[in-house]
Amino acid sequence: MKIAFVVLLILHGTLHSMGFIKAFRIIDLAQLVQPIPKSNGLLWLVACLFFIFAAILFSIEHQSWWIFSALAVIISQYLIIHDWNDAKLGTIANIIILLATIIGFVVWTIAKI
């Protein structure tokens, strides 16, 4: 289960790079039809990096992984809502990640007691 979650974080994070690539016209992504402002393109990149960093921290069992995961989900869902037609399926991944993040937060909180 741990490996599956790490893979989900990395895949979901990597998909966020498409928003950055589209916004900065690095390559043409015909599957993304809505224009993406450069400011949002940077947010897509930040979400990508936060998801990947959360995956690394989770895989080495660092207790603060949930912080980066939570930030990534918040940024990600904001961007998904903004580009709903192109990115709405990302909400499913965000819900799964959010549930695991909440569990991670609870475990961290209990460990602090």
trRosetta pair geometry for C-beta under 8 A, 3 or more apart (Angstrom, degrees):
i j d omega theta_ij theta_ji phi_ij phi_ji
1 4 5.6 -54 -150 35 35 114
1 5 6.4 34 153 -19 66 104
2 5 5.9 -57 -152 35 30 109
2 6 6.5 30 152 -17 65 106
2 58 7.6 -173 -162 148 88 102
2 59 7.5 122 161 -113 105 62
3 6 5.7 -55 -148 37 33 111
3 7 6.2 34 153 -19 66 106
4 7 5.7 -54 -148 37 30 112
4 8 6.4 34 151 -22 64 105
5 8 5.5 -50 -147 34 33 114
5 9 6.5 35 154 -18 65 103
5 58 6.8 -102 116 146 115 150
5 100 6.0 150 -138 -135 131 165
6 9 5.8 -53 -150 36 31 111
6 10 6.4 25 154 -14 65 108
6 55 4.9 103 -152 -159 71 96
6 58 6.1 -166 -90 91 85 117
6 59 5.0 62 -110 -73 138 106
7 10 5.8 -59 -146 41 30 107
7 11 6.0 26 159 -16 68 110
8 11 6.0 -57 -139 41 26 106
8 12 5.9 21 164 -14 64 113
8 93 6.4 -178 -176 -148 102 100
8 96 6.7 -83 177 108 154 132
8 97 6.8 -165 128 -75 119 95
9 12 6.1 -59 -140 42 22 106
9 13 6.0 23 159 -18 61 114
9 51 5.1 -175 -176 178 77 86
9 52 7.1 150 139 -91 95 31
9 54 5.6 -130 -158 90 139 101
9 55 3.7 174 100 -75 130 102
9 58 6.9 135 -7 28 163 143
9 69 7.2 -68 -119 -110 123 101
9 97 6.7 116 -91 -117 78 120
10 13 5.7 -57 -144 40 26 112
10 14 6.1 28 157 -22 63 108
10 51 7.2 164 -91 133 24 100
10 52 6.0 65 -117 -111 67 75
10 55 4.9 78 -56 -115 81 174
11 14 5.7 -55 -145 36 28 111
11 15 6.5 32 155 -22 63 103
12 15 5.8 -51 -153 30 31 113
12 16 7.1 39 147 -26 60 99
12 51 5.6 -131 92 -161 92 153
12 76 7.6 17 158 -135 111 155
12 90 6.9 119 -150 -144 97 91
12 93 4.5 171 -104 159 130 147
12 94 7.7 156 -167 -63 144 60
12 97 6.8 -112 59 -49 168 141
13 16 5.7 -50 -163 21 38 116
13 17 7.8 48 144 -28 61 90
13 47 7.1 -161 -131 133 69 69
13 48 4.8 106 178 -153 77 52
13 49 7.4 152 -168 -30 119 11
13 50 7.4 -160 -120 71 114 54
13 51 2.8 -165 -81 87 107 123
13 52 4.5 179 134 -44 160 76
13 54 8.0 175 -68 41 135 99
13 55 6.9 -111 -2 -14 144 127
13 72 7.1 -40 -98 -160 96 143
14 17 5.8 -35 -170 7 46 116
14 48 6.6 81 -94 -147 21 103
14 52 7.4 86 -57 -72 70 111
15 18 5.9 -28 -177 3 53 115
15 48 8.0 -165 63 -105 41 96
15 90 7.0 -168 107 -99 136 113
16 19 5.9 -37 -172 21 57 112
16 20 7.3 54 138 -11 70 100
16 44 4.9 -175 175 -175 83 76
16 45 7.3 168 131 -84 101 20
16 47 4.6 -133 -158 94 157 105
16 48 3.8 -159 84 -69 113 83
16 51 6.7 137 7 12 138 137
16 76 6.6 -85 -94 -110 129 98
16 79 7.7 83 -137 82 100 156
17 20 5.3 -52 -158 38 50 115
17 21 6.0 52 145 -23 76 104
17 44 7.0 138 -107 140 16 103
17 45 6.7 57 -116 -106 62 65
17 48 4.8 82 -59 -113 73 156
18 21 5.5 -53 -143 38 34 113
18 22 6.1 34 157 -19 67 106
18 29 5.9 122 -165 -130 97 166
18 32 6.4 161 152 -45 112 139
18 44 7.3 -98 69 173 51 140
19 22 5.9 -53 -143 37 29 109
19 23 6.2 28 158 -20 63 109
19 32 7.6 170 -95 -132 55 157
19 36 5.5 -176 -163 -146 78 161
19 40 6.7 -89 170 136 120 91
19 41 5.9 -167 140 -121 78 54
19 43 7.7 -50 121 81 138 75
19 44 2.8 -156 84 -112 122 159
19 45 7.7 -134 83 -37 92 59
19 79 6.4 0 -125 177 169 139
19 83 7.2 -172 -113 13 115 163
19 87 7.7 10 -72 -79 116 141
20 23 5.9 -58 -145 36 27 110
20 24 6.3 -4 167 8 64 113
20 26 7.7 20 123 -2 77 130
20 41 4.8 103 -125 -179 46 81
20 42 7.1 81 -114 -86 94 24
20 44 4.6 -154 -43 89 73 110
20 45 4.0 78 -87 -61 140 93
20 48 6.9 -67 -12 -3 131 142
21 24 6.7 -75 -144 52 21 90
21 26 4.5 -83 -147 46 73 116
21 27 5.9 -17 177 39 117 83
21 29 6.2 93 104 -32 112 130
22 25 7.4 19 -176 -76 31 44
22 29 4.9 -74 -84 40 98 126
22 32 4.8 -62 -96 86 153 149
22 36 4.9 82 103 25 110 131
22 41 7.0 -150 73 -107 69 106
23 36 4.1 -84 -78 106 87 108
23 37 6.5 6 -138 101 112 22
23 38 5.1 139 163 -104 112 43
23 40 6.3 -171 -94 80 142 78
23 41 2.3 -132 69 -75 157 129
23 42 7.6 -106 101 -21 156 54
23 44 6.9 162 -6 24 131 132
24 38 6.5 78 -78 -121 73 90
24 41 5.5 147 -30 164 83 155
25 28 7.5 9 -152 -79 74 60
29 32 4.6 30 111 22 114 107
30 33 7.8 20 175 -79 49 69
31 86 7.7 118 135 -146 72 99
32 36 7.2 -16 155 -25 134 119
32 83 7.7 -7 -155 -177 103 136
32 86 4.9 55 -135 -151 72 144
33 85 7.0 -56 60 112 110 123
33 86 6.3 -171 34 -79 72 109
34 83 5.2 -177 73 -139 143 89
34 85 6.1 126 -38 59 123 111
34 86 5.3 -124 19 -19 108 127
36 40 5.2 -120 -173 87 86 117
36 41 5.4 109 130 -67 114 86
36 44 7.3 3 -177 -23 145 141
36 83 6.7 -8 -94 -83 98 137
37 40 4.9 89 61 13 81 100
37 41 6.9 -135 102 -10 42 89
38 41 4.9 -48 -145 32 38 122
38 42 6.6 43 155 -21 66 95
39 42 6.0 -49 -158 29 32 110
39 43 6.9 30 144 -15 61 104
40 43 5.2 -51 -150 37 43 115
40 44 6.4 51 148 -25 69 96
40 79 6.2 135 -165 -123 102 98
40 82 6.4 -140 -127 113 142 155
40 83 7.7 134 161 -37 147 116
41 44 5.6 -45 -151 28 34 114
41 45 6.8 33 149 -16 62 102
42 45 5.6 -53 -154 36 36 113
42 46 6.4 39 148 -21 67 102
43 46 5.4 -48 -144 35 37 113
43 47 6.3 39 155 -19 66 102
43 75 5.6 -158 -176 -171 97 110
43 78 7.4 -73 164 89 145 118
43 79 5.8 179 114 -73 118 121
44 47 5.9 -54 -150 37 30 111
44 48 6.4 37 149 -24 62 106
44 79 5.9 134 -82 -149 76 160
45 48 5.4 -50 -150 32 33 118
45 49 6.4 29 155 -15 66 105
46 49 5.9 -57 -149 39 31 108
46 50 6.2 30 154 -19 66 109
46 75 6.0 -102 97 -175 107 165
47 50 5.7 -56 -143 39 30 111
47 51 6.3 32 158 -20 65 105
47 72 5.1 110 -153 -151 68 74
47 75 4.3 -156 -80 103 100 119
47 76 4.6 131 -156 -70 140 79
47 79 6.6 -105 -18 9 155 143
48 51 6.1 -59 -152 34 25 108
48 52 6.5 16 155 -11 63 110
49 52 5.8 -58 -145 42 31 108
49 53 6.0 31 156 -19 67 109
50 53 5.7 -54 -140 40 29 110
50 54 6.2 34 156 -22 64 105
50 68 4.8 -166 -165 -177 81 88
50 69 7.5 169 151 -81 95 23
50 71 5.3 -116 -156 93 150 103
50 72 3.6 -173 107 -75 116 99
50 75 6.9 108 32 33 150 137
51 54 5.7 -54 -148 35 28 113
51 55 6.5 33 151 -22 62 104
51 68 7.8 -173 -72 141 20 99
51 69 7.3 70 -117 -116 54 61
51 72 4.5 142 -61 -167 70 154
51 76 7.5 64 -57 -61 120 135
51 97 7.8 -45 -126 -140 101 157
52 55 5.5 -49 -151 32 34 115
52 56 6.6 35 151 -19 64 101
53 56 5.6 -50 -150 34 35 112
53 57 6.3 31 154 -14 67 106
53 68 4.9 -103 96 -176 106 159
54 57 5.8 -56 -145 41 31 109
54 58 6.0 33 155 -21 66 109
54 65 5.1 99 -158 -175 68 83
54 66 7.6 79 -144 -91 110 17
54 68 4.0 -161 -70 96 88 106
54 69 4.0 120 -148 -65 150 77
54 72 6.0 -102 -12 2 139 142
55 58 5.7 -54 -142 38 27 111
55 59 6.2 26 158 -20 63 109
56 59 5.9 -59 -147 36 27 109
56 60 6.6 5 160 -1 63 108
57 60 6.3 -68 -147 47 29 96
57 62 4.1 -80 -164 59 84 119
57 64 6.4 -76 -176 80 145 71
57 65 3.6 176 106 -93 111 87
57 68 6.5 121 20 30 143 133
58 61 7.4 26 -179 -81 34 33
58 62 7.5 -77 -60 46 23 76
58 65 4.2 119 -64 -164 70 162
58 69 7.5 61 -53 -55 122 129
58 104 7.7 -71 -108 -106 102 144
62 65 5.6 120 79 -46 83 89
63 66 7.9 -32 166 9 53 100
63 104 8.0 164 -163 -177 57 92
63 107 7.7 -136 -141 110 94 99
63 108 5.1 130 176 -110 105 99
63 111 6.6 -107 -134 69 145 157
64 67 5.1 -19 179 9 83 119
64 68 7.5 74 135 -9 82 92
64 108 7.5 94 -86 -121 44 144
65 68 6.3 -65 -166 41 44 102
65 69 6.0 41 144 -20 75 114
65 104 6.3 -88 78 -167 95 150
66 69 5.2 -58 -143 43 37 117
66 70 5.9 42 157 -25 71 103
66 101 4.9 131 -148 -156 88 72
66 104 3.5 177 -74 108 123 124
66 105 4.9 -168 147 -59 155 71
66 108 6.3 -130 27 -14 137 140
67 70 6.0 -53 -149 33 26 109
67 71 6.6 22 154 -13 61 107
68 71 5.7 -53 -145 40 33 111
68 72 6.1 37 154 -22 66 108
69 72 5.7 -56 -146 36 28 113
69 73 6.4 28 156 -20 64 105
69 97 6.1 -150 -172 171 107 104
69 100 7.4 -86 171 95 155 96
69 101 4.4 -162 114 -101 123 114
69 104 7.0 74 46 49 146 153
70 73 5.8 -54 -147 34 30 110
70 74 6.5 30 155 -19 64 105
70 98 7.8 81 -114 -124 64 70
70 101 5.1 149 -69 175 75 140
70 105 7.4 57 -59 -62 133 124
71 74 5.8 -55 -149 35 31 111
71 75 6.3 25 157 -12 66 108
72 75 6.0 -58 -146 42 29 106
72 76 5.7 31 156 -23 66 114
72 97 7.6 -68 93 146 111 147
73 76 5.5 -56 -139 41 27 115
73 77 6.1 23 164 -18 65 107
73 94 5.1 126 -145 -155 89 92
73 97 5.6 -172 -84 101 116 116
73 98 5.1 126 -158 -77 160 89
73 101 6.5 -116 -12 -5 144 161
74 77 6.3 -57 -145 36 23 103
74 78 6.6 27 155 -19 59 107
75 78 5.8 -58 -155 35 30 114
75 79 6.4 24 153 -14 66 109
76 79 5.9 -63 -152 39 29 107
76 80 6.1 29 153 -22 68 108
76 90 6.4 -130 170 152 109 127
76 94 5.5 -173 104 -96 125 120
77 80 5.3 -48 -139 36 36 114
77 81 6.3 39 158 -20 65 101
77 91 6.8 75 -121 -111 88 76
77 94 5.3 127 -70 -174 96 163
78 81 6.0 -57 -154 34 27 109
78 82 6.5 25 149 -18 62 109
79 82 5.4 -55 -148 37 34 114
79 83 6.2 -8 164 18 70 106
79 87 6.9 -35 124 102 85 167
80 83 6.6 -75 -139 60 26 79
80 84 6.7 67 154 -97 62 53
80 87 4.5 -131 -128 117 71 116
80 88 6.5 117 179 -101 102 33
80 90 4.8 -142 -101 74 130 118
80 91 5.7 163 144 -61 154 80
80 94 7.0 -120 -3 -21 155 147
81 84 6.0 4 -154 -68 32 95
83 86 4.8 -40 159 50 104 109
83 87 4.7 61 97 9 101 120
84 87 6.7 -89 -122 57 16 78
84 88 5.2 41 -172 -71 67 98
85 88 7.0 8 -102 -23 12 109
87 90 4.9 -19 173 9 87 125
88 91 5.9 -26 -178 -1 55 115
89 92 5.9 -30 -176 14 60 112
89 93 7.7 53 137 -6 70 98
90 93 5.5 -52 -159 39 53 111
90 94 6.1 55 144 -24 75 105
91 94 5.4 -55 -145 38 34 115
91 95 6.4 39 155 -24 67 100
92 95 5.9 -52 -153 29 29 110
92 96 6.8 26 152 -14 62 105
93 96 5.8 -57 -152 38 34 110
93 97 6.1 29 154 -15 68 110
94 97 5.7 -57 -142 43 31 109
94 98 5.9 36 156 -25 66 107
95 98 5.6 -52 -143 35 28 114
95 99 6.6 31 156 -21 62 102
96 99 6.0 -54 -154 31 29 111
96 100 6.8 22 152 -10 63 106
97 100 5.8 -58 -151 41 34 108
97 101 6.0 39 150 -25 67 109
98 101 5.3 -54 -144 36 32 116
98 102 6.4 37 155 -23 65 100
99 102 5.8 -49 -151 30 30 111
99 103 6.7 30 150 -15 62 104
100 103 5.6 -53 -152 37 36 113
100 104 6.3 40 149 -21 67 105
101 104 5.4 -51 -148 36 33 115
101 105 6.4 37 151 -21 64 102
102 105 5.6 -51 -150 34 32 113
102 106 6.5 33 151 -19 64 104
103 106 5.7 -54 -149 36 32 111
103 107 6.3 32 153 -18 66 105
104 107 5.8 -52 -146 37 31 111
104 108 6.3 32 154 -19 64 107
105 108 5.6 -56 -148 38 30 112
105 109 6.2 32 153 -21 65 107
106 109 5.6 -53 -146 36 31 113
106 110 6.3 29 156 -17 65 106
107 110 5.9 -55 -147 38 30 110
107 111 6.3 32 154 -22 64 108
108 111 5.7 -56 -148 35 29 114
108 112 6.6 33 152 -25 62 104
109 112 5.8 -55 -155 28 32 113
109 113 7.2 37 148 -30 61 99
110 113 5.8 -47 -159 16 39 115
